Amino acid sequence: MGLTLTEKILSAHLVEGEMIKGTEIGIRIDQTLTQDATGTMAYLEFEAMGVPRVKTERSVAYIDHNTLQNGFMNMDDHRFIGSIAKKHGIYFSRPGNGICHQVHLERFGVPGKTLIGSDSHTPTGGGIGMIAIGAGGMDVAVAMGGGTYYITCPKVVKVELTGKLQPWVAAKDVILEVLKRLSVKGGVGKVIEYCGEGVKTLSVPERATITNMGAELGATTSIFPSDEVTYEFLKAQGREDVYTELSADSDAVYDEIVEINLSELEPMAACPHSPDNIKTVDEIGAMKIDQVCIGSCTNSSLMDMMKVAHILKGKTVHPDVSLSIAPGSKQVLSMLAENGALAIMLEAGARVLESACGPCIGMGQSPNSGGISLRTFNRNFEGRSGTADGQIYLVSPELAAASAVAGVLTDPRTLGDMPEFKMPEKFNVNDNMIVEPVPAEDMDSVEVLRGPNIKPFPTSEPMPETIDAKVSLKVGDNITTDHIMPAGAKILPLRSNIPEISKYCFAVCDETFHDRALSMGKSIVIGGSNYGQGSSREHAALAPLYLGVKAVITKSFARIHMANLINAGIIPMTFANEADYDRIDANDELMIANVADQIKNSTTIKVTNVTKGFDFDCIVNFSDRQKEMLYAGGLLNYTKNNG
C-alpha cells in the first residue's frame, strides 16, 4: 500500500511515536518563522529556555503585523526582535520587506521540509510541498531550541482536482468551494492534500492561496505536490537548487476524497461573519459596496497584483468606494514599480499600502459604520476589521478589482476576454532587507535591546490537587481567538505586555470580564463548539492564564488553541454529554477533585456543579506528554524540568 505525500514527509521527520492516526507523534522541525505580533513572546520564551543558538536549519523573524509606529511600543518590539535574532542565529526580515508567508514562499521555503510558525497561516508553505503548520509561540521556541514538535497523527483528505479554471475564476474560488463543502470545522485533525491533473494548471502562488486558507478549515495543514511548476517558481527565484520532486504514491490510501472539477467553479464570496458562509456572486447580486481591500498573505502575489492592474487600467475607482492595495512583499512591489502596474493602480485611484498585513488584522483601513467591505483576505470574523458592525466579504482579487470600479459586487466574468497571465521567468531578487545573524563566536558581542513595554513571560503554577472555582464566562459556538484576545491597532502594540493586553481579554464578548476574573482570583470558562478557531496567537491562552483561568470546558476545541491552553497550563476539557453545557451558568461554582489523579487514570473526569448540586463528566484525552505538561503547569515549566 502506497503512501500519501503527507505520510512520506511526516515519516521522514518522525522522532517519537508511530504513524497511527489519532495518536500523538513527534516530528523534527527544519524551519521556523515568527511575526512581530507573536514573536516577542516567542523569543522571551526561547531566552527562558537558556539555549544559546537556534538548532533548526533556518529560523526567520518577520516584521509585518505591528507596523504602525503609534507610540514607542511596536518600534521597541521590532528592535528587541532584531537584536535577539542577530544574537541567537535567526534571520531578520525588516519592516517593509513583506508579509512573512509571502516572503518565506519566495525566499526560504523548501519542498519536503517541515516548517512551524507562530502564525496560523503558516500552511501557505504547502503551496511548494512543505509540511507547514501554524503553532503557538512556545512550540516554535521549543523547536528553535532543537525540541520535538508534537501533533496528532492526522487523517489525510484527498482533494482531487480535475479540469481547469474558467477565465476570471480564481484560486480563491477553489478554497471557498472547499470551505463550502467541509465548513470551518471540517479539517480538524486532518491534512488536506491536493492531487489530480488539475494541480498542474495552478501556479505556485495560486496553490499557496489555497493552502493558506486551509487554516480556515481547522486543518493541521494543506499541501500540494512539488512538480515542474514548483521547479519553475524556484528557478525564477534563483533557488532551483532546493527543488525536490514530491508526490503521493499512485496507490496511496486516503481517509476521505473530495472531487472538484475546476471547470465548473464560478466566482464566490464568503459572506459575514464566517469564512464558510459561501454564496456565489449571482446569489448575492449587485450589492452596493463601500470599500475594497486587496492584499494579505492570501492574495498579494505578483500574479494577483498583475490581474488587478489589468482590470484597473484606464479606469477610475467608483467615487463611493475606497480601494486599498497592499503588495505582499518588497519583491512584488518593486516589480510592480518597474513594469508600470503600480502607476496603473495609482492612476485608477487606489491607495497603495506598505507590504504588510495591515487591514487583515484590523491595523488600519477599517470600514465605515455598517460598511460593506470586499477583501481578498482569509478571515471575516465579526469585529476583526476594526469596525464592530463592518460587513466583510472574502473574495478573489479579480472580483474585488472589478467591483471597486463598478461600485457594486461585480462578476469578473463580465469583463470580457481574460489575457494569459504568466509567471515571470525571473523575479527581482534583492535580499538587502533580510539581516543575517552574527556567527556563533560573536554572539556575546550583541546586546539584546528591551523596551519598557516588554514584560516577562507570565508564570504558572503546577496543577493543584483540587480546582474549586466559579465560572467567570460562558460563551457560545465558534468563539475565535479574536473574541478571546482581539487584534487591531489599539491592542496589538501590547502583545509584549500580558498584564496590559489582558485588560482586553474577552472584551468583544463581555467588557467586564477582565475585572471580574481578576476579582475571582481563579475561574473556569465555559464554551461551545469549535472554541478558539482562527489565529494561532498564544495570547488567547496567556491572558486567561494571567487572569487566573484554570480550566476551559467546551463542546469542542480548535487544534492550535487547545495546544496553546495546554502549553500555558490551563486544562482544556470537553463535555462528555453536550447537553450539560445548557445546565451551567456564569457564576456557578465548579469543583474538580483530585485533578491530577483523575487525568492520570482515565480519559473521563468528574466535575461537580456545587451551586446546582449535580455532577457531569468531561473528556480529557491527553497524551502522556501533555499530562506531564499540565502537571508541571505548562510547557515552559515542563521543558525546564526535563532540560
Stockholm file with secondary structure:
# STOCKHOLM 1.0

chainA/1-643         MGLTLTEKILSAHLVEGEMIKGTEIGIRIDQTLTQDATGTMAYLEFEAMGVPRVKTERSVAYIDHNTLQNGFMNMDDHRFIGSIAKKHGIYFSRPGNGICHQVHLERFGVPGKTLIGSDSHTPTGGGIGMIAIGAGGMDVAVAMGGGTYYITCPKVVKVELTGKLQPWVAAKDVILEVLKRLSVKGGVGKVIEYCGEGVKTLSVPERATITNMGAELGATTSIFPSDEVTYEFLKAQGREDVYTELSADSDAVYDEIVEINLSELEPMAACPHSPDNIKTVDEIGAMKIDQVCIGSCTNSSLMDMMKVAHILKGKTVHPDVSLSIAPGSKQVLSMLAENGALAIMLEAGARVLESACGPCIGMGQSPNSGGISLRTFNRNFEGRSGTADGQIYLVSPELAAASAVAGVLTDPRTLGDMPEFKMPEKFNVNDNMIVEPVPAEDMDSVEVLRGPNIKPFPTSEPMPETIDAKVSLKVGDNITTDHIMPAGAKILPLRSNIPEISKYCFAVCDETFHDRALSMGKSIVIGGSNYGQGSSREHAALAPLYLGVKAVITKSFARIHMANLINAGIIPMTFANEADYDRIDANDELMIANVADQIKNSTTIKVTNVTKGFDFDCIVNFSDRQKEMLYAGGLLNYTKNNG
#=GR chainA/1-643 SS CBCCHHHHHHHHTEEESCSCTTSEEEECCCEEEEEHHHHHHHHHHHHHHTCSSCCSSEEEEECCSCCCCSSSHHHHHHHHHHHHHHHHTCEEECTTSBCHHHHHHHHTCCTTCEEEESSTTGGGGGGGTCEEEECCHHHHHHHHTTCCEEEECCEEEEEEEESCCCTTCCHHHHHHHHHHHHCTTTTBTEEEEEESGGGGGSCHHHHHHHHHGGGGGTBSEEECCBCHHHHHHHHHTTCGGGCCCBCCCTTBCCSEEEEEEGGGCCCEEECTTCTTCEEEHHHHCSCBCSEEEECTTTSCSHHHHHHHHHHHTTCCCCTTCEEEECCSBHHHHHHHHHHTHHHHHHHHTCEECCSSCGGGGTSSCCCCTTCEEEESSSCCCTTTTSCTTCEEEECCHHHHHHHHHHSBCCCGGGGCCCCCCCCCSSCCCCCTTEECCCCGGGGGGCCCCCCTTCCCCCCCCCCCSCEEEEEEEECCTTCBHHHHSCCSTTTGGGTTCHHHHGGGTTTTTCTTHHHHHHHHSSEEEECCTTBTBSCCCTHHHHHHHHTTEEEEEESCBCHHHHHHHHHHTCEEEEESSGGGGGGCCTTCEEEECSHHHHHHHCSEEEEEETTTTEEEEEECCCCHHHHHHHHHTSHHHHHHHTC
#=GC SS_cons         CBCCHHHHHHHHTEEESCSCTTSEEEECCCEEEEEHHHHHHHHHHHHHHTCSSCCSSEEEEECCSCCCCSSSHHHHHHHHHHHHHHHHTCEEECTTSBCHHHHHHHHTCCTTCEEEESSTTGGGGGGGTCEEEECCHHHHHHHHTTCCEEEECCEEEEEEEESCCCTTCCHHHHHHHHHHHHCTTTTBTEEEEEESGGGGGSCHHHHHHHHHGGGGGTBSEEECCBCHHHHHHHHHTTCGGGCCCBCCCTTBCCSEEEEEEGGGCCCEEECTTCTTCEEEHHHHCSCBCSEEEECTTTSCSHHHHHHHHHHHTTCCCCTTCEEEECCSBHHHHHHHHHHTHHHHHHHHTCEECCSSCGGGGTSSCCCCTTCEEEESSSCCCTTTTSCTTCEEEECCHHHHHHHHHHSBCCCGGGGCCCCCCCCCSSCCCCCTTEECCCCGGGGGGCCCCCCTTCCCCCCCCCCCSCEEEEEEEECCTTCBHHHHSCCSTTTGGGTTCHHHHGGGTTTTTCTTHHHHHHHHSSEEEECCTTBTBSCCCTHHHHHHHHTTEEEEEESCBCHHHHHHHHHHTCEEEEESSGGGGGGCCTTCEEEECSHHHHHHHCSEEEEEETTTTEEEEEECCCCHHHHHHHHHTSHHHHHHHTC
//
